[in-house]
């Protein structure tokens, strides 16, 4: 299937995006029309505190190519993406943020790279237009993904991606309240690529990634599919035991040469270090047991409150472009 015959689903997680989502949708439509793509824009409201849902409802009522979904509450970006991916019907699924920092005009670059035979393509910005804090957040999030998966190529992942719809089958039956889209995609994508894209300044609002959310995301990534934290705790325990043995040997040497050290202080420090290691190990066990409990409880990744769509056949064919390309 050639690029012009592709049907494109553009999934947008929306959080407090009332000022940007209409402009974004119009730009998506323009790009798809120019390339002759049948398309749909799947807009998922992730418990926004502003009037985003009203805007999404209006867009879905005005445009056959827009599907608006409203989540029961704020579940997080990854859950919103998962909901949109499940609703998407195109041959190619594109995910993009709602803040206009990722220009929709760069989507053709992702599609062109996908046509070379790749399963998953990320748009990697040549220069990130964000604060030092936001850049740090991004680095830590990517580091946690690499640590969890062992895949060093994930250091370049972004939320601007395109992938073939068949990749979705790898996580169609995903169950649990803590999805991580990039990790799920790696289960089904065998060929991964990156393309340079533009990254614009943010005009409205602020990023929803607070320090607390960042730590939660990092722990979810590390624990969801990896035993890496256990290995780290084990190595730390071994290292500290060896350190304790070395301290004892050091004290014996001092005693042998007639210069006894402050044994109580050093011994107390060793005990504290070893106790801390034990608590760290117990804490990690608790985290894993907690994740198992959450998964076995049957809680879904998201719950949709309502969906508005004028799409033919409810979840049928992707709407054809209303403007023919020249």
Backbone bond lengths (Angstrom), bond angles and torsions (degrees), N, CA, C in turn:
res aa  C-N    CA-C-N  psi(-1)  N-CA   C-N-CA  omega(-1)  CA-C   N-CA-C  phi
1 X - - - 1.471 - - 1.524 109.27 -
2 X 1.334 117.37 127.25 1.455 121.19 -178.84 1.512 110.56 -78.23
3 X 1.335 113.97 167.32 1.469 118.93 -177.61 1.521 111.52 -60.49
4 X 1.343 117.47 -38.03 1.469 120.82 -177.69 1.525 111.85 -69.94
5 X 1.355 117.90 -18.78 1.452 121.24 -179.75 1.526 112.07 -95.07
6 X 1.290 116.75 -3.63 1.451 120.62 -179.26 1.527 111.47 -66.94
7 X 1.334 115.75 148.08 1.461 121.11 168.16 1.523 106.50 -107.61
8 X 1.303 115.91 128.43 1.465 122.33 -170.83 1.522 110.49 -111.68
9 X 1.313 116.22 128.97 1.463 121.52 170.50 1.519 108.06 -109.39
10 X 1.316 116.71 118.75 1.461 121.45 178.20 1.520 108.07 -102.78
11 X 1.315 116.39 112.96 1.468 122.52 -176.89 1.525 109.37 -98.34
12 X 1.327 115.71 126.84 1.466 121.27 -177.48 1.524 109.72 -126.29
13 X 1.342 118.65 111.90 1.465 120.13 171.16 1.532 108.69 -76.78
14 X 1.301 117.36 127.20 1.461 121.20 -174.04 1.520 109.85 -114.23
15 X 1.331 115.65 124.00 1.458 120.84 175.07 1.524 107.76 -136.92
16 X 1.327 115.79 111.74 1.469 122.28 -176.96 1.522 110.90 52.15
17 X 1.330 115.62 48.85 1.462 120.32 -177.00 1.515 114.09 -112.69
18 X 1.340 117.68 28.91 1.457 120.34 -176.43 1.526 113.15 -60.48
19 X 1.333 117.55 -27.83 1.466 120.58 -177.25 1.526 113.36 -84.88
20 X 1.310 117.21 -13.49 1.465 119.59 -173.42 1.523 114.26 -119.53
21 X 1.327 118.40 -22.62 1.456 119.63 -168.05 1.528 113.03 -67.29
22 X 1.327 118.83 -33.95 1.465 119.91 179.00 1.527 110.56 -68.40
23 X 1.321 116.39 -45.39 1.465 119.51 177.30 1.522 111.04 -60.39
24 X 1.321 116.17 -42.32 1.463 120.74 179.49 1.524 110.60 -61.53
25 X 1.329 117.20 -45.62 1.462 121.07 -179.09 1.526 111.31 -63.05
26 X 1.319 117.03 -40.67 1.465 120.89 178.70 1.523 111.12 -64.22
27 X 1.320 116.90 -40.12 1.467 120.40 179.49 1.525 111.40 -69.62
28 X 1.328 117.34 -36.11 1.461 121.01 175.50 1.533 109.96 -61.99
29 X 1.332 115.69 -46.19 1.469 120.17 179.68 1.522 111.11 -60.98
30 X 1.327 116.70 -41.81 1.464 120.38 -178.61 1.528 110.87 -62.86
31 X 1.313 116.04 -44.12 1.474 119.91 -179.67 1.523 110.43 -63.36
32 X 1.324 117.11 -44.91 1.466 120.33 -178.91 1.524 111.62 -66.25
33 X 1.309 116.90 -38.27 1.464 120.31 177.51 1.529 111.00 -64.46
34 X 1.300 116.52 -43.12 1.458 120.40 -178.53 1.529 112.10 -61.47
35 X 1.335 116.70 -31.25 1.466 120.48 -178.14 1.530 112.54 -99.62
36 X 1.324 116.46 3.25 1.457 119.76 176.85 1.511 114.40 70.09
37 X 1.328 117.35 26.07 1.461 120.91 -179.25 1.527 110.78 -88.90
38 X 1.328 116.61 136.06 1.454 119.68 162.76 1.520 106.37 -71.06
39 X 1.320 117.57 138.17 1.453 118.58 -171.73 1.517 111.26 -149.86
40 X 1.316 114.75 165.92 1.449 122.72 168.39 1.522 107.79 -146.30
41 X 1.312 115.62 149.07 1.466 121.72 175.19 1.528 107.15 -111.88
42 X 1.325 116.38 114.31 1.464 121.75 -179.56 1.522 107.73 -100.20
43 X 1.328 115.96 107.06 1.456 122.52 -175.26 1.525 109.13 -104.72
44 X 1.327 116.52 120.79 1.464 120.91 -175.74 1.524 109.63 -114.99
45 X 1.319 115.80 115.65 1.462 120.82 179.39 1.522 110.09 -82.50
46 X 1.338 116.29 116.56 1.459 122.15 -174.73 1.527 111.06 -98.00
47 X 1.331 115.55 62.17 1.464 120.06 176.67 1.511 113.75 62.75
48 X 1.314 117.80 41.45 1.470 121.64 -178.40 1.519 111.51 -62.62
49 X 1.336 114.65 147.42 1.464 120.20 179.57 1.523 111.73 -91.14
50 X 1.339 117.22 -9.22 1.464 120.05 -179.85 1.533 109.29 -101.67
51 X 1.329 117.50 -154.02 1.463 122.41 -176.99 1.533 112.63 -95.72
52 X 1.308 115.85 29.59 1.471 119.46 -177.74 1.531 111.94 -59.05
53 X 1.327 117.40 -43.16 1.464 118.78 -176.85 1.526 111.75 -64.47
54 X 1.314 117.39 -37.11 1.463 120.05 176.64 1.522 110.49 -61.46
55 X 1.325 116.48 -41.00 1.457 121.29 178.93 1.524 110.77 -66.77
56 X 1.328 116.98 -42.70 1.465 120.86 179.56 1.529 110.85 -65.55
57 X 1.327 116.33 -39.22 1.465 120.67 178.95 1.523 110.38 -62.23
58 X 1.329 115.71 -42.98 1.464 119.87 179.37 1.530 110.98 -64.39
59 X 1.313 117.08 -42.19 1.458 120.61 179.43 1.525 111.62 -62.50
60 X 1.337 116.87 -42.16 1.465 120.48 -179.77 1.525 111.38 -68.30
61 X 1.320 116.92 -30.70 1.464 120.95 178.81 1.522 111.67 -75.07
62 X 1.334 116.28 -29.41 1.462 121.12 -177.15 1.522 113.44 -87.34
63 X 1.328 117.17 -26.99 1.467 121.05 -168.67 1.525 110.21 -129.58
64 X 1.338 116.33 121.98 1.465 121.07 179.40 1.524 112.54 -61.99
65 X 1.317 116.84 -22.72 1.464 120.58 -174.98 1.522 112.79 -88.38
66 X 1.330 116.98 2.25 1.463 120.69 -178.19 1.524 109.99 -108.14
67 X 1.331 115.22 129.85 1.463 122.16 173.13 1.527 106.70 -115.10
68 X 1.324 116.06 122.74 1.466 120.83 -179.55 1.521 109.56 -111.04
69 X 1.317 116.14 127.68 1.466 121.49 179.54 1.520 108.52 -123.29
70 X 1.336 115.47 137.34 1.454 121.34 -177.70 1.523 108.73 -116.17
71 X 1.332 117.47 121.05 1.457 121.29 -179.91 1.518 110.09 -84.70
72 X 1.324 116.29 153.19 1.456 121.10 -176.52 1.527 112.36 -61.19
73 X 1.335 116.08 -34.22 1.458 121.15 178.76 1.528 107.82 -157.04
74 X 1.317 116.18 -174.64 1.458 120.44 177.83 1.529 109.80 -79.49
75 X 1.344 115.88 109.71 1.464 121.24 179.58 1.520 111.97 -101.01
76 X 1.330 118.19 -13.13 1.448 121.18 -177.38 1.523 111.87 108.88
77 X 1.323 115.04 157.67 1.464 120.69 -174.53 1.525 112.80 -58.92
78 X 1.331 117.35 -42.60 1.456 119.53 -177.14 1.524 112.17 -65.08
79 X 1.317 117.45 -38.29 1.465 120.08 177.29 1.524 110.83 -67.54
80 X 1.336 116.72 -38.97 1.459 120.19 177.38 1.526 110.68 -64.06
81 X 1.321 116.48 -40.75 1.460 120.17 177.00 1.526 110.82 -62.95
82 X 1.324 116.85 -43.21 1.455 120.46 179.98 1.525 110.68 -60.87
83 X 1.331 116.71 -41.88 1.462 120.51 177.97 1.525 110.77 -61.88
84 X 1.329 117.12 -44.89 1.459 120.67 179.37 1.518 112.54 -65.03
85 X 1.331 116.60 -39.13 1.470 120.67 178.77 1.523 110.39 -64.79
86 X 1.330 117.53 -38.37 1.463 120.81 177.29 1.525 111.36 -65.71
87 X 1.330 117.28 -33.19 1.463 120.78 -179.40 1.525 112.78 -80.90
88 X 1.316 117.58 -20.80 1.462 121.85 -174.94 1.528 111.54 -66.81
89 X 1.336 116.57 145.15 1.461 122.04 -178.94 1.533 113.00 -123.59
90 X 1.322 118.02 2.34 1.461 120.94 -176.61 1.517 113.36 -78.46
91 X 1.344 115.27 164.52 1.466 121.10 174.90 1.518 111.05 -70.07
92 X 1.329 115.65 -31.73 1.463 122.05 178.61 1.516 108.12 -123.08
93 X 1.316 116.14 135.24 1.465 121.47 178.42 1.526 108.80 -112.18
94 X 1.310 116.30 127.39 1.459 123.11 177.88 1.519 107.90 -114.64
95 X 1.322 117.90 134.24 1.461 121.06 174.62 1.522 108.50 -113.42
96 X 1.323 115.82 138.92 1.461 121.05 -177.06 1.520 108.78 -149.74
97 X 1.326 117.58 146.63 1.466 121.80 179.34 1.527 110.64 -73.83
98 X 1.327 114.96 164.83 1.463 120.33 -176.84 1.524 113.49 -94.29
99 X 1.345 118.23 1.76 1.463 120.37 -171.85 1.523 114.43 -94.05
100 X 1.340 118.03 3.94 1.468 124.47 178.30 1.530 113.84 69.17
101 X 1.319 117.92 9.14 1.461 119.14 175.60 1.527 111.20 -75.27
102 X 1.332 116.22 -24.97 1.461 121.66 175.18 1.530 107.62 -102.29
103 X 1.332 118.70 103.39 1.468 120.97 -174.91 1.523 112.02 -65.01
104 X 1.333 118.43 128.38 1.469 120.47 175.91 1.529 112.38 -59.36
105 X 1.327 116.44 -24.67 1.465 120.45 179.47 1.534 112.69 -63.99
106 X 1.338 116.88 -12.42 1.459 121.41 177.62 1.532 112.44 -89.24
107 X 1.324 117.75 -6.40 1.469 120.72 -179.48 1.526 112.42 -57.00
108 X 1.354 119.79 -42.18 1.476 119.05 179.17 1.525 113.86 -55.74
109 X 1.335 118.12 -29.77 1.468 120.12 177.77 1.531 110.43 -64.55
110 X 1.334 115.86 -40.53 1.456 119.74 179.13 1.528 110.90 -66.67
111 X 1.335 115.61 -42.59 1.467 119.86 -178.45 1.524 110.34 -65.86
112 X 1.332 116.91 -41.86 1.466 120.65 179.98 1.522 110.92 -60.68
113 X 1.328 116.86 -41.07 1.466 120.39 179.12 1.529 110.27 -68.69
114 X 1.314 116.53 -36.74 1.459 121.07 178.56 1.532 110.39 -61.82
115 X 1.349 115.94 -36.85 1.465 121.26 -179.14 1.524 112.48 -66.30
116 X 1.322 117.92 -14.05 1.461 120.74 178.31 1.525 112.09 -78.69
117 X 1.321 116.40 0.13 1.458 120.53 177.23 1.513 115.06 110.62
118 X 1.323 117.51 7.01 1.459 120.54 179.42 1.533 110.19 -83.43
119 X 1.325 115.56 155.95 1.466 121.30 177.73 1.526 112.05 -93.65
120 X 1.313 116.52 -30.62 1.466 122.42 -173.42 1.524 108.95 -144.69
121 X 1.330 116.67 127.92 1.462 121.52 -178.48 1.523 108.60 -129.04
122 X 1.332 115.42 131.31 1.460 121.81 176.52 1.523 110.11 -106.81
123 X 1.330 115.19 142.53 1.459 120.46 171.72 1.511 109.18 -90.28
124 X 1.314 116.33 112.56 1.466 121.15 -177.20 1.527 109.10 -101.63
125 X 1.339 118.72 115.99 1.473 120.16 -178.08 1.521 111.80 -67.50
126 X 1.345 115.40 135.91 1.462 120.06 177.15 1.525 110.21 -64.24
127 X 1.324 115.74 -35.74 1.466 121.42 177.70 1.517 109.01 -146.30
128 X 1.316 116.49 119.76 1.462 121.23 -178.45 1.521 109.66 -77.71
129 X 1.335 115.61 123.55 1.458 121.36 178.50 1.529 108.66 -91.24
130 X 1.323 115.41 83.80 1.464 119.58 -177.65 1.519 109.12 -156.48
131 X 1.328 114.83 168.04 1.460 120.61 178.62 1.523 110.38 -69.65
132 X 1.335 115.25 164.41 1.462 120.01 179.09 1.532 109.93 -60.68
133 X 1.342 117.00 -37.72 1.461 120.76 178.87 1.519 111.12 -62.59
134 X 1.348 116.37 -45.09 1.472 120.44 -178.63 1.529 110.83 -64.93
135 X 1.330 116.73 -37.51 1.464 119.87 177.32 1.519 110.69 -64.88
136 X 1.342 115.85 -40.09 1.463 119.99 178.30 1.520 110.50 -63.46
137 X 1.327 116.64 -41.40 1.460 121.57 177.74 1.528 110.12 -57.61
138 X 1.329 115.33 -45.50 1.457 119.67 -179.84 1.517 112.36 -62.44
139 X 1.319 116.44 -42.23 1.475 120.09 -179.77 1.529 111.01 -63.38
140 X 1.328 116.13 -44.46 1.465 119.75 -178.75 1.532 110.52 -65.17
141 X 1.334 116.90 -41.52 1.463 120.30 179.23 1.526 110.65 -62.05
142 X 1.333 116.95 -43.31 1.465 119.84 179.10 1.523 111.44 -67.75
143 X 1.331 116.77 -37.51 1.456 120.17 177.76 1.524 111.15 -61.28
144 X 1.318 116.91 -40.39 1.459 120.37 -179.53 1.529 110.73 -66.56
145 X 1.339 117.12 -35.47 1.458 120.28 177.30 1.523 110.95 -65.41
146 X 1.329 115.90 -43.59 1.467 120.17 179.37 1.521 110.22 -63.80
147 X 1.338 116.75 -43.79 1.463 120.59 -179.51 1.518 111.44 -63.16
148 X 1.327 116.38 -36.91 1.463 120.21 -178.01 1.518 112.35 -74.49
149 X 1.322 116.74 -39.02 1.459 120.45 -173.57 1.514 114.02 -95.88
150 X 1.345 116.92 -23.63 1.459 120.18 -174.77 1.513 112.42 76.37
151 X 1.328 117.63 7.97 1.466 123.01 -178.73 1.522 109.09 -101.25
152 X 1.337 116.65 104.83 1.461 120.89 -175.71 1.523 113.10 -67.34
153 X 1.323 117.84 -20.14 1.463 120.35 179.77 1.526 111.72 -66.92
154 X 1.345 117.19 -18.21 1.460 120.35 -179.14 1.526 113.09 -73.74
155 X 1.335 116.95 -1.05 1.468 118.79 175.78 1.521 111.18 -65.82
156 X 1.323 117.30 -18.20 1.460 120.57 -178.17 1.508 114.37 -104.63
157 X 1.341 118.37 12.01 1.459 119.38 -176.36 1.526 111.16 -71.18
158 X 1.316 115.42 149.61 1.457 123.24 175.01 1.524 107.80 -139.58
159 X 1.313 116.19 174.73 1.470 119.89 177.53 1.527 111.65 -83.61
160 X 1.331 117.83 -0.60 1.459 123.17 177.09 1.530 107.47 -99.31
161 X 1.336 117.34 102.69 1.455 121.66 -172.99 1.523 111.51 -144.75
162 X 1.315 114.42 158.74 1.469 121.70 173.84 1.521 107.70 -135.52
163 X 1.328 116.58 137.98 1.452 119.83 178.53 1.523 110.35 -149.82
164 X 1.315 115.18 156.80 1.458 121.17 178.76 1.526 109.38 -71.05
165 X 1.324 116.49 143.45 1.465 120.09 -174.61 1.525 112.34 -62.51
166 X 1.369 117.37 -27.38 1.459 118.31 -179.50 1.524 112.61 -66.38
167 X 1.343 117.27 -20.52 1.467 120.12 176.76 1.523 110.01 -62.72
168 X 1.312 115.99 -30.13 1.467 121.50 -178.52 1.524 112.55 -60.74
169 X 1.328 117.47 -26.77 1.460 120.43 -178.14 1.525 112.27 -62.07
170 X 1.349 116.29 -20.89 1.464 120.40 -179.89 1.519 111.99 -67.19
171 X 1.343 117.82 -21.80 1.468 119.24 -179.58 1.521 111.87 -134.54
172 X 1.336 117.41 25.93 1.459 120.59 177.49 1.523 111.97 -59.94
173 X 1.338 116.36 -31.53 1.456 120.03 -177.07 1.527 111.82 -102.15
174 X 1.308 116.98 19.70 1.462 119.40 179.37 1.521 110.14 -58.99
175 X 1.323 115.31 133.96 1.460 120.85 177.89 1.521 108.82 -131.14
176 X 1.296 116.33 135.41 1.457 120.24 179.29 1.507 110.79 138.64
177 X 1.317 117.03 156.16 1.466 121.16 -174.36 1.525 115.09 -86.39
178 X 1.338 118.72 1.88 1.464 119.93 -173.96 1.529 111.86 -129.17
179 X 1.337 118.29 67.45 1.466 119.24 178.94 1.527 111.47 -74.15
180 X 1.314 116.47 147.68 1.461 123.16 171.64 1.517 106.40 -128.25
181 X 1.324 116.28 105.66 1.454 121.25 -169.97 1.525 112.44 -58.32
182 X 1.326 117.94 -42.61 1.461 119.58 -177.20 1.520 111.79 -64.54
183 X 1.312 116.97 -39.63 1.458 119.86 177.66 1.526 110.93 -68.04
184 X 1.343 117.14 -39.38 1.459 120.26 178.29 1.528 111.27 -64.63
185 X 1.322 116.58 -39.89 1.465 120.23 -179.47 1.521 111.75 -64.03
186 X 1.330 116.96 -34.86 1.461 119.08 -178.31 1.524 111.84 -67.75
187 X 1.344 117.89 -18.01 1.457 120.09 177.00 1.528 110.82 -69.19
188 X 1.333 116.60 -30.72 1.467 119.25 -175.37 1.511 115.26 -109.28
189 X 1.324 118.13 -14.44 1.467 121.29 -176.90 1.519 110.14 -97.72
190 X 1.325 116.40 122.59 1.462 119.95 179.04 1.524 112.02 -96.74
191 X 1.342 116.71 -22.90 1.458 120.26 -179.82 1.527 109.16 -123.13
192 X 1.314 115.47 119.77 1.457 123.19 -173.90 1.524 109.76 -118.61
193 X 1.340 117.00 138.09 1.467 120.23 -179.30 1.532 109.86 -141.86
194 X 1.331 115.11 162.50 1.466 122.68 178.03 1.520 109.08 -130.15
195 X 1.328 116.13 143.69 1.453 120.64 175.29 1.527 108.49 -131.00
196 X 1.324 118.25 143.34 1.469 120.22 177.76 1.527 111.11 -72.40
197 X 1.321 116.26 135.88 1.466 121.76 179.52 1.527 109.23 -136.49
198 X 1.311 115.31 164.68 1.453 121.05 176.51 1.522 110.16 -77.98
199 X 1.320 115.25 156.21 1.461 121.12 176.45 1.521 107.23 -138.88
200 X 1.336 115.52 118.40 1.462 120.98 -173.57 1.527 111.86 -92.86
201 X 1.327 115.38 162.08 1.459 120.98 174.79 1.520 110.12 -69.74
202 X 1.303 116.27 146.71 1.459 121.70 178.28 1.524 109.09 -79.77
203 X 1.327 116.59 125.32 1.465 120.85 -177.16 1.526 112.31 -95.66
204 X 1.326 116.65 -32.36 1.464 119.78 -174.98 1.524 110.36 -127.70
205 X 1.344 115.36 142.13 1.452 121.03 172.01 1.519 114.07 69.85
206 X 1.318 114.34 -173.16 1.457 122.44 -179.86 1.517 109.54 -132.88
207 X 1.311 115.89 158.94 1.461 120.78 178.54 1.524 110.48 -62.64
208 X 1.334 115.89 141.49 1.462 120.73 179.56 1.517 113.62 -83.12
209 X 1.344 117.10 -0.30 1.467 119.93 -177.96 1.526 110.31 -85.90
210 X 1.323 115.30 96.91 1.454 121.40 174.51 1.535 108.61 -85.13
211 X 1.334 115.78 172.33 1.462 119.54 178.72 1.530 110.36 -60.22
212 X 1.315 117.22 -39.63 1.465 121.13 -179.86 1.525 111.10 -62.95
213 X 1.323 116.44 -45.17 1.465 119.58 179.55 1.524 111.01 -66.43
214 X 1.315 115.87 -35.17 1.458 119.84 178.27 1.518 110.59 -62.89
215 X 1.330 117.51 -46.42 1.461 121.05 179.68 1.526 110.99 -63.26
216 X 1.316 116.40 -38.12 1.464 119.93 179.24 1.530 110.15 -66.70
217 X 1.324 116.46 -41.94 1.462 120.63 178.29 1.513 110.82 -62.96
218 X 1.329 116.52 -42.70 1.454 120.12 -178.39 1.530 110.87 -64.73
219 X 1.328 117.75 -43.58 1.455 120.68 179.41 1.522 111.01 -66.23
220 X 1.327 116.72 -38.19 1.463 119.82 177.71 1.514 111.03 -62.32
221 X 1.340 115.93 -43.18 1.467 120.35 179.87 1.522 110.99 -63.84
222 X 1.327 116.66 -43.14 1.454 120.70 -176.28 1.528 112.51 -70.01
223 X 1.325 116.66 -32.31 1.457 120.34 -172.67 1.527 112.95 -97.08
224 X 1.357 116.92 -27.50 1.461 119.88 -171.49 1.520 113.81 -57.83
225 X 1.351 117.27 -48.04 1.464 118.41 -174.18 1.520 112.40 -130.32
226 X 1.311 117.70 14.53 1.461 119.06 -174.12 1.525 111.35 -136.34
227 X 1.339 115.14 147.55 1.472 120.91 172.26 1.523 110.35 -101.44
228 X 1.319 116.38 16.52 1.469 122.17 -177.92 1.528 112.57 -54.91
229 X 1.336 120.21 -43.74 1.474 118.91 178.99 1.519 112.86 -59.78
230 X 1.345 117.27 -36.63 1.467 119.79 177.15 1.520 110.97 -62.59
231 X 1.328 116.32 -41.02 1.460 120.09 179.85 1.523 110.52 -64.27
232 X 1.328 116.37 -40.87 1.461 120.29 178.39 1.522 110.59 -62.87
233 X 1.352 116.12 -44.80 1.468 119.99 179.51 1.527 111.04 -62.64
234 X 1.336 115.87 -39.83 1.467 119.54 178.84 1.516 111.14 -64.03
235 X 1.344 115.99 -44.87 1.464 119.63 179.61 1.524 110.80 -64.29
236 X 1.357 115.68 -39.61 1.468 119.17 178.39 1.523 110.41 -63.32
237 X 1.331 116.15 -41.03 1.458 119.72 178.31 1.515 112.20 -62.55
238 X 1.340 116.41 -44.87 1.467 120.51 178.09 1.526 110.91 -61.64
239 X 1.343 115.40 -44.15 1.458 119.93 -179.65 1.517 112.32 -61.36
240 X 1.352 115.68 -41.76 1.459 118.93 -178.26 1.531 112.11 -72.82
241 X 1.321 116.88 -32.73 1.468 119.31 174.60 1.528 109.85 -63.43
242 X 1.331 115.86 -43.49 1.464 119.65 177.59 1.524 110.98 -63.21
243 X 1.345 115.50 -37.59 1.458 119.87 177.70 1.528 109.85 -63.60
244 X 1.345 117.01 -42.04 1.456 120.61 178.46 1.520 111.80 -61.79
245 X 1.344 116.34 -42.00 1.456 120.28 177.54 1.525 110.90 -62.47
246 X 1.341 115.96 -41.93 1.463 120.63 179.19 1.525 111.20 -62.04
247 X 1.356 117.08 -38.69 1.466 120.79 178.37 1.528 110.30 -64.16
248 X 1.330 116.28 -42.12 1.466 119.53 178.88 1.528 110.85 -62.51
249 X 1.340 116.23 -44.28 1.469 120.33 178.36 1.532 109.87 -61.05
250 X 1.354 115.99 -41.47 1.460 120.87 179.83 1.531 111.02 -62.01
251 X 1.333 116.76 -42.13 1.463 120.60 179.22 1.534 111.03 -65.29
252 X 1.335 116.08 -38.54 1.469 119.90 178.90 1.531 110.47 -65.49
253 X 1.314 117.10 -38.77 1.474 120.59 179.17 1.525 109.96 -65.31
254 X 1.346 116.80 -44.25 1.466 120.51 178.40 1.531 110.90 -60.42
255 X 1.342 114.99 -41.86 1.458 118.83 179.63 1.527 110.96 -64.97
256 X 1.347 117.17 -38.24 1.467 121.45 -177.86 1.526 112.03 -66.69
257 X 1.317 117.74 -32.86 1.472 120.58 -178.50 1.530 111.82 -93.19
258 X 1.325 115.79 7.87 1.453 119.48 175.86 1.503 115.07 81.07
259 X 1.318 118.16 20.31 1.475 121.76 178.19 1.526 109.56 -127.54
260 X 1.291 117.85 67.43 1.473 120.45 -176.92 1.526 111.30 -59.20
261 X 1.323 114.50 134.60 1.467 119.16 -179.22 1.512 111.33 -86.90
262 X 1.315 115.10 -178.43 1.466 120.86 178.08 1.533 108.00 -81.60
263 X 1.309 113.59 79.22 1.463 119.91 -172.31 1.511 114.27 -60.90
264 X 1.351 116.19 -39.60 1.461 118.05 -177.22 1.529 111.79 -61.74
265 X 1.323 116.29 -44.12 1.473 120.52 -179.01 1.520 110.92 -62.45
266 X 1.327 116.46 -47.03 1.454 120.01 -179.28 1.523 111.04 -65.58
267 X 1.319 116.76 -40.85 1.459 120.25 179.57 1.529 111.11 -64.70
268 X 1.328 115.43 -40.11 1.462 119.39 178.17 1.528 110.57 -62.72
269 X 1.349 116.24 -40.34 1.465 120.17 178.79 1.527 110.72 -63.43
270 X 1.339 115.73 -42.59 1.469 119.62 179.15 1.525 110.89 -62.55
271 X 1.343 115.93 -43.61 1.468 119.65 179.47 1.525 111.00 -61.02
272 X 1.344 116.12 -42.82 1.468 119.75 178.85 1.521 111.29 -62.41
273 X 1.333 116.66 -42.59 1.462 120.42 -179.40 1.530 110.25 -63.72
274 X 1.321 116.88 -47.01 1.456 120.39 -179.86 1.526 111.75 -64.91
275 X 1.316 116.55 -38.35 1.472 120.10 177.19 1.519 110.35 -63.64
276 X 1.338 115.28 -41.66 1.461 119.36 177.77 1.512 112.00 -61.32
277 X 1.342 116.30 -40.00 1.464 120.36 178.15 1.522 110.98 -62.49
278 X 1.337 116.49 -42.18 1.461 120.22 178.66 1.527 111.26 -62.88
279 X 1.328 115.79 -42.66 1.463 119.38 178.61 1.524 111.40 -64.86
280 X 1.348 115.84 -37.50 1.463 119.93 176.90 1.524 110.28 -61.22
281 X 1.329 116.19 -46.04 1.459 120.05 178.70 1.509 112.37 -61.59
282 X 1.332 117.13 -42.76 1.459 120.82 178.62 1.529 111.17 -64.74
283 X 1.339 115.25 -38.61 1.459 119.06 178.32 1.520 111.86 -63.01
284 X 1.330 117.16 -40.88 1.461 120.81 178.45 1.525 111.09 -65.47
285 X 1.340 115.89 -41.10 1.466 119.23 176.33 1.527 110.07 -59.74
286 X 1.339 115.71 -42.10 1.456 120.13 178.25 1.519 112.41 -61.78
287 X 1.356 116.76 -39.94 1.459 120.57 178.47 1.527 110.82 -62.15
288 X 1.317 116.40 -45.62 1.469 119.86 179.93 1.528 110.97 -64.91
289 X 1.318 117.26 -43.23 1.462 120.07 177.84 1.525 110.87 -62.34
290 X 1.340 116.00 -37.36 1.459 119.59 177.42 1.513 112.09 -63.41
291 X 1.345 116.51 -41.95 1.469 120.33 178.70 1.524 110.20 -64.74
292 X 1.344 116.29 -41.04 1.464 119.60 178.26 1.524 110.06 -61.84
293 X 1.325 116.41 -42.10 1.465 120.93 178.95 1.533 110.62 -62.20
294 X 1.349 116.88 -44.30 1.464 119.80 -179.54 1.522 111.50 -62.19
295 X 1.342 116.11 -41.82 1.457 120.08 -178.92 1.517 111.70 -68.59
296 X 1.349 116.72 -42.65 1.465 120.52 -177.84 1.529 112.39 -73.45
297 X 1.327 116.99 -17.11 1.458 119.85 179.83 1.518 112.56 -70.85
298 X 1.343 116.67 -14.76 1.459 120.47 177.14 1.506 114.41 81.93
299 X 1.321 118.61 9.82 1.457 120.21 178.34 1.519 110.21 -68.28
300 X 1.324 118.94 132.49 1.457 121.15 -179.79 1.525 111.64 -77.49
301 X 1.332 115.48 164.90 1.457 120.35 178.64 1.520 111.30 -69.33
302 X 1.327 116.43 -24.41 1.466 120.49 -179.15 1.521 108.60 -163.03
303 X 1.324 115.73 162.96 1.463 122.31 172.81 1.523 106.84 -133.58
304 X 1.327 116.47 125.81 1.459 120.46 178.86 1.517 110.62 -89.39
305 X 1.313 115.03 133.21 1.461 120.56 178.47 1.515 110.90 -82.26
306 X 1.329 116.19 -43.57 1.465 121.21 178.75 1.520 110.27 -162.28
307 X 1.328 114.43 157.05 1.459 121.31 178.13 1.520 108.35 -133.50
308 X 1.320 116.18 133.29 1.460 121.69 178.72 1.522 108.48 -115.86
309 X 1.336 115.69 124.02 1.458 119.62 -178.79 1.521 109.93 -155.84
310 X 1.326 116.29 138.55 1.457 122.27 173.32 1.520 109.67 -104.87
311 X 1.317 116.04 17.65 1.448 122.57 -177.12 1.528 109.58 -68.02
312 X 1.327 115.89 138.80 1.461 121.11 -177.29 1.524 110.37 -60.03
313 X 1.323 116.32 136.30 1.453 120.58 176.20 1.510 114.02 66.91
314 X 1.315 118.22 29.39 1.456 124.54 178.74 1.528 110.48 64.45
315 X 1.332 118.28 -76.50 1.459 120.52 176.32 1.529 108.06 -117.25
316 X 1.304 115.86 47.76 1.459 120.76 -174.65 1.515 113.49 -93.29
317 X 1.317 115.58 -137.29 1.454 121.13 -174.99 1.506 111.89 -67.27
318 X 1.332 115.68 149.67 1.450 121.50 174.40 1.516 108.39 -69.62
319 X 1.313 117.45 136.57 1.453 122.11 -177.79 1.508 110.99 -63.69
320 X 1.317 116.59 134.34 1.456 121.08 177.09 1.522 110.28 -72.31
321 X 1.326 118.93 152.91 1.460 121.11 178.38 1.513 110.92 -60.36
322 X 1.322 115.83 140.96 1.476 119.63 -179.71 1.513 111.58 -85.86
323 X 1.347 117.35 -10.74 1.459 121.54 178.62 1.515 108.05 -121.43
324 X 1.329 117.70 122.12 1.446 121.12 -178.77 1.522 110.24 -76.67
325 X 1.316 116.18 138.03 1.462 119.93 176.32 1.499 109.60 -76.61
326 X 1.320 116.81 149.22 1.448 121.16 -178.78 1.517 111.31 -74.85
